[in-house]
């Protein structure tokens, strides 16, 4: 054996190195797995937030009635009739944005009217009406318009934003071939439901029972 007799195989060093490699592999795999799981968790959380936000927007209305009344124009000039056997010529009311609500584009909004005789929904300018602005910049009744709006408080555009107020006018008896088809006149003691339906969000629903007799301007 001579001088080589003292040499012997000792694998302790290799065993430690192998253990370190295995440990590093475990750490790398765990880090990658954690990164993937965290990324999936963040993505799921973000999508859940978007779903909740969309659900809240769809379930809540961005418009509210400014005040508690709607106004019935029953004068002959508006196509209505007064008295206990009268009929409504025009309806108007005021709307504003709800607290925390989203802006509403009235040009993409529709109005639906429901009575005991019928139902109809009409989008803004669906009949191709031509609005004529007066000296104040507001729209007066014009040919073919079944409903329109005026900016009462605001910048005068077509979007209802925070702290703005708009007047909604419904013409039931426009002197054109285009008319509301509700199955008959809106008469005293009738229950009427008006829905202002924005492109996003729940509609503003107004339900009123009309009085037993009409004056030139009746509010309910």
Phi and psi in degrees as a GROMACS rama.xvg file:
@    title "Ramachandran Plot"
@    xaxis  label "Phi"
@    yaxis  label "Psi"
@TYPE xy
61.1433  -141.994  UNK-2
-72.5704  -16.1741  UNK-3
-84.2925  -5.1325  UNK-4
-66.7943  -21.9499  UNK-5
-82.2779  -10.3158  UNK-6
-80.3982  138.571  UNK-7
-147.873  158.846  UNK-8
-77.963  125.691  UNK-9
-131.876  107.69  UNK-10
-98.5198  15.8536  UNK-11
-61.4778  -40.0285  UNK-12
-64.1554  -43.8394  UNK-13
-64.7238  -37.1082  UNK-14
-62.7267  -41.9473  UNK-15
-64.4059  -40.5393  UNK-16
-65.2727  -42.3115  UNK-17
-61.6858  -42.4242  UNK-18
-62.8305  -38.5693  UNK-19
-66.1691  -40.6398  UNK-20
-62.817  -45.1051  UNK-21
-62.1344  -41.7172  UNK-22
-62.7982  -44.2176  UNK-23
-61.7575  -40.7436  UNK-24
-61.2871  -44.4321  UNK-25
-60.4285  -43.576  UNK-26
-62.5206  -44.5621  UNK-27
-62.8159  -45.8481  UNK-28
-62.7397  -42.6642  UNK-29
-63.5698  -39.2363  UNK-30
-65.418  -44.3255  UNK-31
-63.439  -43.9652  UNK-32
-62.1085  -42.1366  UNK-33
-64.1296  -40.9207  UNK-34
-62.12  -43.3834  UNK-35
-64.2189  -44.2526  UNK-36
-66.2782  -41.1441  UNK-37
-64.5074  -42.0103  UNK-38
-61.709  -43.483  UNK-39
-64.9113  -38.0462  UNK-40
-65.5472  -44.0707  UNK-41
-63.1095  -41.2445  UNK-42
-63.6264  -43.8494  UNK-43
-63.7013  -40.955  UNK-44
-63.0906  -42.5311  UNK-45
-64.2084  -44.2976  UNK-46
-64.5172  -38.5167  UNK-47
-63.3732  -40.1616  UNK-48
-63.2946  -42.2488  UNK-49
-63.277  -40.5592  UNK-50
-64.2806  -42.8676  UNK-51
-64.2362  -44.8666  UNK-52
-61.0678  -43.9004  UNK-53
-64.6006  -40.669  UNK-54
-63.0968  -40.2668  UNK-55
-64.9922  -41.4924  UNK-56
-64.3382  -39.1231  UNK-57
-72.6639  -31.0785  UNK-58
-87.3655  -20.853  UNK-59
-108.867  148.099  UNK-60
-90.2094  141.15  UNK-61
-94.6695  -2.95063  UNK-62
-120.735  146.626  UNK-63
-139.592  153.664  UNK-64
-72.2031  126.081  UNK-65
-85.0061  106.37  UNK-66
92.1792  -174.76  UNK-67
-114.139  1.63379  UNK-68
-113.141  152.402  UNK-69
-114.479  153.183  UNK-70
-115.446  133.311  UNK-71
-110.33  118.608  UNK-72
-94.2602  107.107  UNK-73
-109.518  16.7642  UNK-74
-72.9136  160.565  UNK-75
-64.7839  -32.6416  UNK-76
-62.3161  -30.4205  UNK-77
-91.3163  2.50317  UNK-78
87.462  11.1763  UNK-79
-102.155  -175.819  UNK-80
-142.206  142.263  UNK-81
-94.2244  172.114  UNK-82
97.6073  -177.777  UNK-83
-74.2156  -15.9378  UNK-84
-114.603  28.0101  UNK-85
-82.4274  -171.41  UNK-86
-150.212  157.682  UNK-87
-86.8986  132.457  UNK-88
-94.3459  -49.5186  UNK-89
-134.637  154.663  UNK-90
-127.032  134.939  UNK-91
-141.394  153.153  UNK-92
-157.428  171.579  UNK-93
-117.805  140.567  UNK-94
-128.161  157.558  UNK-95
-146.884  170.455  UNK-96
-80.6617  139.897  UNK-97
-71.1742  158.752  UNK-98
-64.2752  123.66  UNK-99
79.5071  4.00081  UNK-100
-79.3466  170.017  UNK-101
-92.8545  151.734  UNK-102
-58.2908  146.449  UNK-103
-120.159  126.336  UNK-104
-86.4534  109.351  UNK-105
-70.1429  -22.7924  UNK-106
-69.3429  -17.2899  UNK-107
-109.756  18.5604  UNK-108
-105.211  151.846  UNK-109
-122.419  159.631  UNK-110
-121.435  131.143  UNK-111
-117.699  134.171  UNK-112
-119.35  131.489  UNK-113
-123.888  128.239  UNK-114
-129.422  179.785  UNK-115
-68.8449  -13.8479  UNK-116
-100.494  -22.9312  UNK-117
-179.078  -174.958  UNK-118
-148.553  143.262  UNK-119
-155.926  143.279  UNK-120
-121.974  132.237  UNK-121
-134.806  129.236  UNK-122
-79.4404  157.516  UNK-123
-59.8675  133.568  UNK-124
60.0771  21.746  UNK-125
-65.7425  -24.8888  UNK-126
-95.5763  11.819  UNK-127
66.3816  38.9804  UNK-128
-70.942  154.622  UNK-129
-115.407  112.995  UNK-130
-89.2267  136.567  UNK-131
-111.29  116.941  UNK-132
-81.6216  138.731  UNK-133
-88.2703  -168.395  UNK-134
-68.682  -17.2764  UNK-135
-88.5789  -5.7571  UNK-136
91.0302  -2.75599  UNK-137
-88.2518  160.939  UNK-138
-91.4732  127.748  UNK-139
-92.9615  167.867  UNK-140
-60.137  130.801  UNK-141
-133.955  173.618  UNK-142
-61.3452  134.993  UNK-143
73.1904  5.62174  UNK-144
-87.177  119.412  UNK-145
-92.1192  -27.4086  UNK-146
-157.704  151.15  UNK-147
-154.579  -176.258  UNK-148
-140.995  155.396  UNK-149
-128.522  140.85  UNK-150
-81.507  115.128  UNK-151
-90.2186  -46.4244  UNK-152
-133.129  117.684  UNK-153
151.606  -165.419  UNK-154
-91.1802  0.81139  UNK-155
83.0493  6.71808  UNK-156
-88.1031  -166.444  UNK-157
-95.1463  8.45802  UNK-158
-113.634  126.06  UNK-159
-82.8467  115.323  UNK-160
-118.983  -179.445  UNK-161
-59.953  137.598  UNK-162
66.587  17.3992  UNK-163
-106.193  155.866  UNK-164
-136.435  129.983  UNK-165
-125.501  145.079  UNK-166
-100.593  124.861  UNK-167
-102.325  125.206  UNK-168
-117.805  128.548  UNK-169
-114.859  121.721  UNK-170
-103.046  108.241  UNK-171
-82.1236  -20.5965  UNK-172
-134.264  57.4241  UNK-173
-67.2957  138.975  UNK-174
-79.7562  61.0616  UNK-175
-139.439  178.877  UNK-176
-76.8254  -13.9772  UNK-177
-96.2903  116.18  UNK-178
-136.056  160.142  UNK-179
-66.5546  132.91  UNK-180
-109.694  84.2981  UNK-181
-106.282  10.327  UNK-182
84.0744  4.70952  UNK-183
151.961  177.713  UNK-184
-69.5011  154.886  UNK-185
-90.7064  112.447  UNK-186
-114.615  170.779  UNK-187
-57.3074  152.31  UNK-188
68.6327  5.24844  UNK-189
-84.8664  149.676  UNK-190
-98.0149  125.444  UNK-191
-124.509  139.255  UNK-192
-121.297  125.13  UNK-193
-115.272  128.329  UNK-194
-117.832  123.23  UNK-195
-99.4824  109.385  UNK-196
-106.449  106.06  UNK-197
-75.8589  165.793  UNK-198
-64.568  -29.6886  UNK-199
-132.129  133.993  UNK-200
105.835  169.512  UNK-201
-72.9865  150.037  UNK-202
-73.0536  155.552  UNK-203
-84.6712  114.567  UNK-204
-107.094  126.127  UNK-205
-122.812  117.324  UNK-206
-118.288  125.322  UNK-207
-136.169  143.724  UNK-208
-99.2462  124.857  UNK-209
-76.7685  153.265  UNK-210
-70.3692  167.453  UNK-211
-73.6896  -9.92939  UNK-212
-150.577  148.217  UNK-213
-108.285  143.35  UNK-214
-107.747  179.098  UNK-215
-55.5402  -42.7236  UNK-216
-128.806  112.557  UNK-217
-117.544  134.737  UNK-218
-118.228  141.555  UNK-219
